[in-house]
Amino acid sequence: MAYSTLDQIKKGEVVRIEQIQSEDLATQLQHLGCVPGVSIKLERKAPLGDPLIFRLDQSFISVRLNDAKNIQVQLNPKAAK
């Protein structure tokens, strides 16, 4: 299955985080429970497309578009059905 970056997914799509390119960003997201292997869903985009709002379990997190470009993801086939 092909990889993509978090900024390229569509609203409602569920993906699995594979890799976070920036160490600083990885540390920040780790505190929110957003680590490689976790599935997240794009819930909505802000009116101008930035930031992106994701559902992570029962929480919502906001990710800037520039940061989303540094997060490699894979479509999560189990959650996408």
DONU-957750 format. One record per residue (C-alpha): residue number from 1; residue in three letters; x, z, y. Coordinates in nm, 4 decimals. Each point is the difference from the previous one (the first is absolute). Example, Ala and Ser with C-alpha at 12.3 -4.5 7.8 and 13.67 -1.06 7.14 Angstrom:
# residues 2
<drenlum 1 "Ala" <1.2300 0.7800 -0.4500>>
<drenlum 2 "Ser" <0.1370 -0.0660 0.3440>>
# end
This chain:
# residues 81
<drenlum 1 "Met" <0.0000 0.0000 0.0000>>
<drenlum 2 "Ala" <0.1290 -0.0865 0.3459>>
<drenlum 3 "Tyr" <0.1013 0.2550 0.2560>>
<drenlum 4 "Ser" <-0.1189 0.0059 0.3588>>
<drenlum 5 "Thr" <0.0374 0.2294 0.2966>>
<drenlum 6 "Leu" <-0.2622 0.2437 0.1181>>
<drenlum 7 "Asp" <-0.0684 -0.1940 0.3217>>
<drenlum 8 "Gln" <-0.1180 -0.3050 -0.1989>>
<drenlum 9 "Ile" <-0.2827 0.1514 -0.2035>>
<drenlum 10 "Lys" <-0.3684 -0.0486 0.0783>>
<drenlum 11 "Lys" <-0.2644 0.2581 0.0854>>
<drenlum 12 "Gly" <-0.1329 0.1658 -0.3149>>
<drenlum 13 "Glu" <0.2992 -0.0996 -0.2098>>
<drenlum 14 "Val" <0.1616 0.2656 -0.2196>>
<drenlum 15 "Val" <0.3763 -0.0160 -0.0482>>
<drenlum 16 "Arg" <0.2715 0.2083 -0.1586>>
<drenlum 17 "Ile" <0.3004 0.0940 0.2108>>
<drenlum 18 "Glu" <0.3168 -0.1294 -0.1644>>
<drenlum 19 "Gln" <0.2763 0.0599 0.2552>>
<drenlum 20 "Ile" <0.0458 0.1241 0.3564>>
<drenlum 21 "Gln" <0.2900 -0.1809 0.1685>>
<drenlum 22 "Ser" <0.0748 0.2556 0.2721>>
<drenlum 23 "Glu" <0.1306 0.3420 -0.1050>>
<drenlum 24 "Asp" <-0.1427 0.1663 0.3119>>
<drenlum 25 "Leu" <-0.3406 -0.1561 -0.0595>>
<drenlum 26 "Ala" <0.0126 0.0987 -0.3681>>
<drenlum 27 "Thr" <0.0624 0.3622 0.0995>>
<drenlum 28 "Gln" <-0.2913 0.0016 0.2461>>
<drenlum 29 "Leu" <-0.2388 -0.1562 -0.2504>>
<drenlum 30 "Gln" <0.1153 0.2333 -0.2769>>
<drenlum 31 "His" <-0.1329 0.2947 0.2018>>
<drenlum 32 "Leu" <-0.3413 -0.1694 -0.0068>>
<drenlum 33 "Gly" <0.0117 -0.0599 -0.3761>>
<drenlum 34 "Cys" <0.0663 -0.3701 0.0428>>
<drenlum 35 "Val" <0.2822 -0.0724 -0.2475>>
<drenlum 36 "Pro" <0.0867 -0.2873 -0.2363>>
<drenlum 37 "Gly" <-0.2480 -0.0206 -0.2863>>
<drenlum 38 "Val" <-0.2972 0.1202 0.2072>>
<drenlum 39 "Ser" <-0.3045 -0.2238 0.0496>>
<drenlum 40 "Ile" <-0.1479 -0.0417 0.3466>>
<drenlum 41 "Lys" <-0.2873 -0.2025 0.1432>>
<drenlum 42 "Leu" <-0.0149 -0.1727 0.3374>>
<drenlum 43 "Glu" <-0.3159 0.1405 0.1585>>
<drenlum 44 "Arg" <0.0199 -0.1575 0.3451>>
<drenlum 45 "Lys" <0.2185 -0.1353 0.2749>>
<drenlum 46 "Ala" <-0.0072 0.1153 0.3610>>
<drenlum 47 "Pro" <-0.1687 -0.2479 0.2373>>
<drenlum 48 "Leu" <0.3314 -0.1620 0.0945>>
<drenlum 49 "Gly" <0.1284 0.0110 -0.3599>>
<drenlum 50 "Asp" <0.2307 0.2971 0.0465>>
<drenlum 51 "Pro" <0.0005 0.2616 -0.1499>>
<drenlum 52 "Leu" <-0.1335 -0.0503 -0.3523>>
<drenlum 53 "Ile" <-0.2165 0.2726 -0.1565>>
<drenlum 54 "Phe" <0.0429 0.0685 -0.3720>>
<drenlum 55 "Arg" <-0.1785 0.2257 -0.2479>>
<drenlum 56 "Leu" <0.2336 0.2087 -0.2116>>
<drenlum 57 "Asp" <-0.2054 0.2021 -0.2480>>
<drenlum 58 "Gln" <-0.2447 0.1919 0.2226>>
<drenlum 59 "Ser" <0.2060 -0.0367 0.3189>>
<drenlum 60 "Phe" <0.0526 -0.2702 0.2578>>
<drenlum 61 "Ile" <0.3397 -0.0908 0.1388>>
<drenlum 62 "Ser" <0.0899 -0.2246 0.2893>>
<drenlum 63 "Val" <0.3012 -0.2314 -0.0248>>
<drenlum 64 "Arg" <0.1419 -0.2070 0.2832>>
<drenlum 65 "Leu" <0.0155 -0.3727 -0.0651>>
<drenlum 66 "Asn" <0.3803 -0.0060 0.0447>>
<drenlum 67 "Asp" <0.0351 0.2791 -0.2586>>
<drenlum 68 "Ala" <-0.2390 -0.1761 -0.2408>>
<drenlum 69 "Lys" <0.2396 -0.2963 -0.0068>>
<drenlum 70 "Asn" <0.2606 0.2292 -0.1603>>
<drenlum 71 "Ile" <-0.2221 0.1146 -0.2874>>
<drenlum 72 "Gln" <0.0072 -0.2188 -0.3093>>
<drenlum 73 "Val" <-0.3206 0.0074 -0.2064>>
<drenlum 74 "Gln" <-0.1544 -0.1503 -0.3108>>
<drenlum 75 "Leu" <-0.3666 -0.0692 -0.0643>>
<drenlum 76 "Asn" <-0.1335 0.2815 -0.2157>>
<drenlum 77 "Pro" <-0.2009 -0.1753 -0.2742>>
<drenlum 78 "Lys" <-0.1674 0.3175 -0.1311>>
<drenlum 79 "Ala" <-0.1320 0.1120 0.3384>>
<drenlum 80 "Ala" <-0.0895 -0.3506 0.1233>>
<drenlum 81 "Lys" <-0.2742 -0.0533 -0.2633>>
# end
